[in-house]
Amino acid sequence: MKSEFILEFERPLRDLQNKLEDLKKTSEENKVDVKSEIDSIVAKLEITKKDIYTNLSPWQRVQIARHPRRPYALDYIAKIFTDFQELHGDRLYGDDQSIIGGTAFLQDQPVMIIAQQKGRNTKENLLRNFGCPHPEGYRKALRLMKMAERFQLPVISLIDTPGAFPGIGAEERHVAEAIAVNIREMSLLKIPVICMVIGEGGSGGALGIGVGDRVLILENAYYSVISPEGCAAILWKDRAYAPDAAKALRLGAPDLLKLKIVDEVLEEPLGGAHNDPDLMAKDIDEVLQRNLREVAAMKTDDRLQARYEKFRRMGVYEEEGVLSGPTI
């Protein structure tokens, strides 16, 4: 394994890796040929990897989405875009560092990037508020989107948040209103908008920068109305039921695609994006360019209508005793 951080379901891999390292060490120290034993463990390791990572439960995917080595927005921006110029402040209250934004180039195409950013350590997490935006973050995002519309720049949104910050200050500054305004205004933007969930897509915190012509998601990311722990606390009064909640919420990429909540799922390197960030960035680059070309080719009125209908179709509802909406 490439990291000391091991998820519970990855422990069989760590055990095999330890055996492999011990065997290699013994071979070197005692000058003994154990190539056949090494080859056997290597083969078993590959089989075990495929078995584990191709049969992940929704809760296991949530754990991978939260992996501390998983690439964050700034990691992808550095690998995919050029000449990123970060812009700050909402011009009303302050600058929320959990939402970043600015101009950049996607190949030769100038774009406006809006993204949610987490921290790698305690200091960074305090600066980024653990990726939980305040209302001023959403107002900054909207200011930059409006700027993008003025200069005819497509918007690319990278979503990765457990949810909007629920603190007293955020409530006093009307975080729900800020998210609601963003949802309304993003639905009316006349420029192409591509959204991608790269990690956690938590509740309104994600939706506040998540209304677009295309909504894409990485294979091990999740997108949900509530976190599994929050759902478990409400339904079972016990966060220990989070794995059951994750399954019930159908928050994983495969279910989201079936429900037409997202438009496309990007396959990740085996074990998660953190195992090969360069390959993941290359794939994201190609998918963003392709979707941007397709959306930009549409007439403005057609694009706005398609965006509106896309979000109106979402959800399962009951009308006059008849169950409607998408099903699995």
Buried (B, 14 or more C-beta within 10 A) or exposed (E): BEEEEEBEBBEBBEEBBEBBEEBBEEBEEEEEEBEEBBEEBEEBBEEBBEEBBEEBEBBBBBBBBBBEEBBBBBBBBEBBBEEBEEBBEBEEBBBBBBBBBBBBEBEEBBBBBBBBBBBEEEEBBEEBBBBBBBBBBBBBBBBBBEBBBEEEBBBBBBBBBBBBBEEEEBEEBEBEEBBBBBBEBBBEBEBBBBBBBBBBBBBBBBBBBBBBBBBBBBBBBBBBBBBBBBBBBEEEEEBEBBBBBBBBBBBBBBBBBEBEBBBBBBEBBEBBBBBBBEEBBEBBBEBBBEBBEEBBEBEEEEBBEEBEEBBEEEEEEEEEEEEEEEEE
